Amino acid sequence: MKQLKKQIRAKLRYSNFIEYPLFSEYYLHFFSWLYHFSARLHTPLISPRSAVLNVISSCNSKCYYCSNHVNDPLIRNSKTELFGAIDQLGNLGVDRLSFTGGEPMLRDDLGELVRRGADNNMLVNVITNGTLLTEAKINEIIDAGAGVITLSLDTMDSRLYRHLRGIPIDRIEQSLTLLNKVAENGRVLVTLNCVITMLNLPDLPELLAHVRAHNMGISFQPFHPILGFQRSELMPTVQTVKDLNLAIENILEMKKRGFSILNTSRYLRALPKFMLGEKKLMKHCISGYANVNIDPRLNVRPCWLLSPIGNLRERSLKDIWKSQEFCQARDSMWKLDCPGCLLICHCEFAKL
């Protein structure tokens, strides 16, 4: 049975989302049903599908809408501790693991962490700002078993990029050229993750054309003031939301035409409402059943916006996952007793 599960997981890869754009819709609907059924029974019936492991707090970008580079001291867990966390995620049944930060590429042992995830039969996604990508580093993490490399990129305009990310775009352009090659030859799935603001709406068609030309995927997520600074210029008003609505309609049309846009249609349609201030767009949230989040201090969180349930230095992941505290957090999230968000990792399983 365990070997059969491994074979099934190996088949369900993000590459299916690129080759068959509608596959992601049906895939998410199927798991959404399973997790909703779990929530009705107040107990997890299946394993969480995905996990996010924050491997380092430090970041070398200075994003205009993020406070990581301002608030967080350098937190760097040992390789042994992270190996333990990865093994526990694999034993729990997680099949998709994302390494994030901070900037994961700041760790010189990232390749070893990727290999550990792959050895646990998880599809590993490395999320990076691209500043430290080199041909050697890309080859290292691909050879270690990474299935996805996600580049955070909101615009290709040099002036706007510096404004939003706080650093020059030159190094990112070099990294993107390297990623174009590996995406085109199919060595690994490359995706872009774009934070939508009112400033980069005119640049979205260029990003979409780029992913189309180079066999990449792309996902969109709105700016979240609750995760960083309050930036009114990034948000729409009642008068300007029509521009945002038009941009979303264009994205939806491109999705229909076969562009590899990884968001579900319902998520994209909810985005303008969220950015206008409507925080609780879901009927329920099932992230507490579908995802596991581990922060740089090895705290386990049901949601990035909620308090930790336990720490892996003190309790096992399985114990935390099955604990009464986690069950109570799941119930609260199910009832939307939370700050409210439109984070991809939380909302793509929910019924908007």
Disulfide bonds with the S-S distance in Angstrom:
none
